[in-house]
Structures are given as structure tokens and as C-alpha cells.
Amino acid sequence: MNELEKYTEKTFDDIMHVENGVEFWYARELMPVLQYSNWQNFEKIINKSIIACENSNFNANYHFIDVSKMVAIGSGAYRKQKDYKLSRYACYLIAQNGDSRKSVIALAQTYFAIQTRRQELSEIEYNNLSETEKRFYQRNLTKKGNHSLNQIAKNVGVKNFDKFHNEGYKGLYNGETANDIAKRKCLRYREDILDNMGSEELAANLFRITQTESKLKRENIQGENNANKTHYNIGKNIREVIAKNGGVMPENLPTPEKSLKQIEKERKSSLIKK
């Protein structure tokens, strides 16, 4: 197997953490993904990246947060273990300063560069993106939004997350559940419906996600039933706004010919061939 085939964007998504809506990565978790086995060697890359960050007139303390802790080493003894909470930009700098001979480093450079850029897009820049680029941009935001929403939902008492998310879909899609949407789009079993939406449909779902999270927090809603009802009502309200503005109902929007997963696979295959 080609070394690059072992890694995808999901590899980096899997070790991503979200705290108060802010993404970060732990250096200790990023290290093995970038194929470094020795902390001393990896810390040299981190230190070079900190200098690069400061030379770019950014506050390194914001992007490289020291979260060192004491760990047990046996017989009641402890030692300090160095670690950092890294911003997406910090990860990008680490990838830039990493060993370019490693195949995964090139993938990391691309991943963190694109994701960092997505966060900086202005409205004008967004409008200049192709439909596929808009889909990737919106899909990335819905991933982060759903992750954050799940944390809030869990805190207010939600246990059946499938039902919770289906309530939101039912409100937005006039009673359709996730399975109903998948069937209408003629998707394969367990294929992600969000990966098979255009940018406009993704944007409507992103609005549903962010508004539900906001209402759950703002009104301190508690209990699974109340959370489900809130998600349904938010979806329904967004549907009413679309109708009022003469927009196309989400279930009537076209399904793209290719899923984002398929596009990613094709891009990766092309990169491997090169």
C-alpha cells in the first residue's frame, strides 16, 4: 500500500478537539499521525514553528498553548510531560516545517492550508468559489457544527442522537427523516446525506445546526424531549423563512452528481498517481 493511502482528511479530523466552538489539536496526538516517534525530535519542529509564527507577527501563545502535565512514572514518582494545544494555523506551520520526505507531511500541508484558508474566506471570496469548493466549505462547517451541537445536546440530556437529529431534519424537510432523505436521493446504505448535498442545501442545514445550538444554550433548555422539540421547531422555522423568501424547499434542490467523498477519493487517487 502506498504510504499516502493510509491517510485521509479524516485522519486529522479524528484527532481534532472542539472546546467552546474552537478547534484544536494536541501535539502528542498529532506527532504519531505525522510519523514522528520521538518527542524530542517533534518538539524541535514545534519550536521552529513557534519562531515562524512570531516572525509572521502572530501571537504564538494563542496558537501554541502549553498544556504540560505531571504524569506518573511508577513508585509514586511523577515527571512533567510537555504537550501543546495547537490551533489549525499552528498545525499548518508544523507541517510546513516537518520532514518533507514523509508522504503524510505533504497531505498535512494541504489539509491544514486549505482548512485554515476556509476559515478566512470573505463573502466576496466565497462567491468566487466553484460550486464544488462551496460544497467542501459548507460541509466542513456542518461537520464542526454537528460536533459542537452534539456536545451541547449531550449536556442537556439527549441520549438518542439519531432521533434528535431526525427531529431537525423533519422540521426542515417537511417530515422527512435522514433515511427518507437518503432514499429520495437514491443513496447507498449508510452513505452520508450531507456529502450528497449542494452548497445551498448544506447552508440551510448549517443554519439549522447553529440556531439549534444557540437556542439550547441561550434558553438553558433541559431534557431530551425538550431538546428534540427545539430542534424540530428550528428546522420548521427555517423552512418557513425559505418559503417566505420564495426560495426552493431543501427537498426540491438537486442532488449533485458526485458525493464529496467520491470527489475526495478521486483527488487523492490523482495525487497518488503524481
C-alpha positions as CSV (number, residue, x, y, z in Angstrom):
1,M,0.0,0.0,0.0
2,N,1.3,3.5,-0.9
3,E,2.1,5.4,2.3
4,L,-0.3,8.2,1.4
5,E,-3.2,5.7,1.1
6,K,-3.1,5.2,4.8
7,Y,-4.2,8.8,5.4
8,T,-7.1,10.9,4.5
9,E,-8.5,14.2,5.8
10,K,-10.5,12.1,8.3
11,T,-7.2,11.1,9.9
12,F,-6.7,14.7,11.0
13,D,-10.4,15.2,11.8
14,D,-10.4,12.2,14.1
15,I,-7.8,13.8,16.4
16,M,-9.4,17.2,16.3
17,H,-11.0,18.5,19.5
18,V,-13.5,21.3,19.9
19,E,-13.9,23.4,23.0
20,N,-16.4,26.3,23.2
21,G,-16.7,26.1,19.4
22,V,-12.9,26.4,18.9
23,E,-11.0,23.6,17.2
24,F,-7.6,22.5,18.4
25,W,-5.2,19.5,18.2
26,Y,-2.9,18.1,20.9
27,A,0.7,17.9,19.8
28,R,1.1,14.5,21.4
29,E,-1.7,13.1,19.3
30,L,-0.5,14.9,16.1
31,M,3.0,13.5,16.5
32,P,2.3,9.8,15.6
33,V,0.0,10.8,12.7
34,L,2.9,12.8,11.2
35,Q,5.0,9.7,11.7
36,Y,7.3,11.0,14.4
37,S,8.1,8.6,17.2
38,N,10.4,10.7,19.3
39,W,9.0,13.7,21.2
40,Q,12.4,15.5,21.3
41,N,12.6,15.4,17.6
42,F,9.0,16.6,17.2
43,E,9.4,19.4,19.7
44,K,12.2,20.7,17.6
45,I,9.7,21.1,14.8
46,I,7.3,22.8,17.2
47,N,9.9,25.3,18.3
48,K,10.8,26.1,14.7
49,S,7.1,26.6,14.0
50,I,6.7,28.9,17.0
51,I,9.5,31.1,15.7
52,A,7.9,31.1,12.2
53,C,4.6,32.2,13.9
54,E,6.2,35.1,15.7
55,N,8.1,36.2,12.6
56,S,4.7,36.4,10.9
57,N,3.6,38.8,13.6
58,F,1.1,36.4,15.2
59,N,0.9,35.7,18.9
60,A,2.5,32.3,19.3
61,N,0.9,31.9,22.8
62,Y,-2.5,31.9,21.2
63,H,-1.6,29.2,18.6
64,F,0.7,27.1,20.8
65,I,-0.8,26.7,24.2
66,D,1.4,24.9,26.8
67,V,-0.7,22.2,28.5
68,S,2.1,20.3,30.1
69,K,1.1,18.0,33.0
70,M,2.5,15.7,35.6
71,V,2.3,12.0,34.8
72,A,3.0,9.0,37.0
73,I,6.2,7.0,36.2
74,G,5.9,4.4,38.9
75,S,6.7,4.0,42.6
76,G,4.8,7.2,43.4
77,A,7.1,9.3,41.3
78,Y,5.9,11.9,38.7
79,R,7.5,13.8,35.9
80,K,6.4,16.7,33.7
81,Q,5.1,15.7,30.2
82,K,5.2,18.5,27.7
83,D,2.3,19.0,25.4
84,Y,0.6,21.8,23.4
85,K,-2.9,22.7,22.3
86,L,-2.4,23.6,18.7
87,S,-4.6,25.9,16.5
88,R,-5.2,24.9,12.9
89,Y,-2.6,27.5,11.9
90,A,-0.1,26.0,14.3
91,C,-0.6,22.6,12.8
92,Y,-0.1,24.1,9.3
93,L,3.3,25.6,10.4
94,I,4.3,22.3,11.9
95,A,3.5,20.5,8.7
96,Q,5.4,23.2,6.8
97,N,8.5,22.7,9.0
98,G,8.2,18.8,9.0
99,D,10.3,16.3,7.2
100,S,9.3,16.7,3.6
101,R,10.4,13.2,2.8
102,K,7.4,11.8,4.7
103,S,4.4,11.4,2.4
104,V,1.9,12.3,5.1
105,I,3.6,15.7,5.6
106,A,2.5,16.8,2.1
107,L,-1.0,15.7,2.9
108,A,-1.0,17.5,6.2
109,Q,0.3,20.7,4.5
110,T,-2.5,20.6,2.0
111,Y,-5.2,19.7,4.6
112,F,-4.3,22.4,7.1
113,A,-3.6,25.0,4.5
114,I,-7.0,24.5,2.9
115,Q,-8.8,24.4,6.2
116,T,-7.1,27.5,7.5
117,R,-7.9,29.3,4.3
118,R,-11.6,28.3,4.6
119,Q,-11.8,30.0,7.9
120,E,-10.5,33.2,6.4
121,L,-12.8,33.4,3.4
122,S,-14.7,36.7,2.9
123,E,-18.1,36.9,1.4
124,I,-16.6,38.0,-1.9
125,E,-14.1,35.2,-2.0
126,Y,-16.8,32.7,-1.1
127,N,-18.9,33.9,-4.1
128,N,-15.9,33.4,-6.4
129,L,-15.6,29.7,-5.4
130,S,-16.8,27.0,-7.7
131,E,-19.9,25.0,-6.6
132,T,-17.7,22.1,-5.5
133,E,-15.4,24.4,-3.4
134,K,-18.5,25.9,-1.8
135,R,-19.8,22.4,-1.0
136,F,-16.5,21.5,0.7
137,Y,-16.5,24.8,2.6
138,Q,-20.1,24.3,3.8
139,R,-19.6,20.6,4.6
140,N,-16.6,21.5,6.7
141,L,-18.7,23.9,8.7
142,T,-21.5,21.5,9.2
143,K,-19.1,18.9,10.5
144,K,-17.8,21.3,13.1
145,G,-21.3,22.5,13.8
146,N,-22.7,19.0,14.4
147,H,-19.8,18.1,16.6
148,S,-20.4,21.2,18.8
149,L,-24.2,20.6,18.7
150,N,-23.8,17.0,19.9
151,Q,-21.8,18.2,22.9
152,I,-24.5,20.7,23.9
153,A,-27.2,18.1,23.3
154,K,-25.5,15.6,25.5
155,N,-25.2,18.1,28.2
156,V,-28.9,18.9,28.2
157,G,-29.8,15.2,28.4
158,V,-30.0,13.8,24.8
159,K,-29.2,10.1,24.6
160,N,-30.8,9.1,21.4
161,F,-28.9,11.2,18.9
162,D,-30.4,9.7,15.8
163,K,-33.9,10.8,17.0
164,F,-32.5,14.2,18.0
165,H,-31.0,14.8,14.5
166,N,-34.1,13.4,12.8
167,E,-36.3,15.9,14.5
168,G,-34.3,18.7,13.0
169,Y,-34.5,17.1,9.5
170,K,-38.2,16.5,9.9
171,G,-38.8,20.2,10.7
172,L,-36.7,21.4,7.8
173,Y,-37.7,18.7,5.3
174,N,-41.5,18.7,5.9
175,G,-41.5,15.4,7.9
176,E,-38.6,13.6,6.2
177,T,-36.1,11.8,8.4
178,A,-32.4,11.2,7.4
179,N,-33.4,7.8,6.0
180,D,-36.2,9.4,3.9
181,I,-33.8,11.9,2.5
182,A,-31.2,9.2,1.7
183,K,-33.9,7.2,-0.1
184,R,-35.1,10.2,-2.1
185,K,-31.5,10.9,-3.1
186,C,-31.1,7.2,-4.1
187,L,-28.0,6.8,-1.8
188,R,-26.3,3.6,-0.8
189,Y,-26.8,2.2,2.7
190,R,-25.2,4.4,5.4
191,E,-23.9,6.9,2.7
192,D,-23.7,10.4,4.3
193,I,-26.6,12.6,3.2
194,L,-24.6,15.8,3.9
195,D,-21.9,14.7,1.5
196,N,-24.6,14.5,-1.2
197,M,-26.0,18.0,-0.9
198,G,-25.3,21.1,-2.9
199,S,-24.0,24.3,-1.2
200,E,-27.4,25.8,-0.9
201,E,-28.9,22.8,0.9
202,L,-25.8,22.5,3.1
203,A,-26.2,26.2,4.1
204,A,-29.8,25.6,5.1
205,N,-28.7,22.7,7.3
206,L,-25.8,24.6,8.8
207,F,-28.3,27.4,9.8
208,R,-30.5,24.7,11.4
209,I,-27.5,23.3,13.3
210,T,-26.1,26.6,14.6
211,Q,-29.5,28.0,15.5
212,T,-30.5,24.9,17.5
213,E,-27.2,25.0,19.4
214,S,-27.7,28.7,20.1
215,K,-31.3,28.2,21.4
216,L,-30.4,25.3,23.6
217,K,-27.6,27.3,25.3
218,R,-29.4,30.6,25.4
219,E,-32.6,29.4,26.9
220,N,-30.9,26.7,29.1
221,I,-33.3,24.0,27.7
222,Q,-33.1,20.8,29.6
223,G,-34.3,17.2,28.9
224,E,-34.3,15.1,25.8
225,N,-37.9,15.7,24.8
226,N,-37.5,19.5,25.0
227,A,-34.2,19.3,23.0
228,N,-35.9,17.3,20.3
229,K,-38.8,19.7,20.1
230,T,-36.4,22.6,19.9
231,H,-34.6,21.0,17.0
232,Y,-37.8,20.3,15.2
233,N,-39.1,23.8,15.7
234,I,-35.9,25.4,14.5
235,G,-35.9,23.3,11.3
236,K,-39.6,24.2,10.7
237,N,-38.9,27.9,11.3
238,I,-36.1,27.9,8.8
239,R,-38.3,26.1,6.3
240,E,-41.0,28.9,6.8
241,V,-38.3,31.6,6.2
242,I,-37.3,29.9,2.9
243,A,-40.9,29.8,1.8
244,K,-41.5,33.4,2.8
245,N,-38.5,34.5,0.7
246,G,-39.6,32.5,-2.3
247,G,-36.7,30.1,-2.0
248,V,-36.6,26.4,-3.1
249,M,-37.5,23.9,-0.5
250,P,-34.5,21.8,0.5
251,E,-36.1,18.5,-0.7
252,N,-36.5,20.1,-4.1
253,L,-32.9,21.1,-4.5
254,P,-30.9,19.0,-6.9
255,T,-28.6,16.3,-5.6
256,P,-25.0,16.7,-7.0
257,E,-23.8,14.0,-9.5
258,K,-20.9,13.2,-7.2
259,S,-20.7,13.0,-3.4
260,L,-17.9,14.9,-1.7
261,K,-16.4,11.6,-0.5
262,Q,-16.2,10.5,-4.2
263,I,-14.6,13.8,-5.2
264,E,-12.0,13.5,-2.4
265,K,-11.3,9.9,-3.4
266,E,-10.7,11.0,-7.0
267,R,-8.4,13.9,-5.9
268,K,-6.4,11.6,-3.7
269,S,-6.1,9.0,-6.4
270,S,-4.8,11.7,-8.7
271,L,-2.3,12.9,-6.1
272,I,-1.0,9.3,-5.5
273,K,-0.5,8.8,-9.3
274,K,1.5,12.0,-9.4
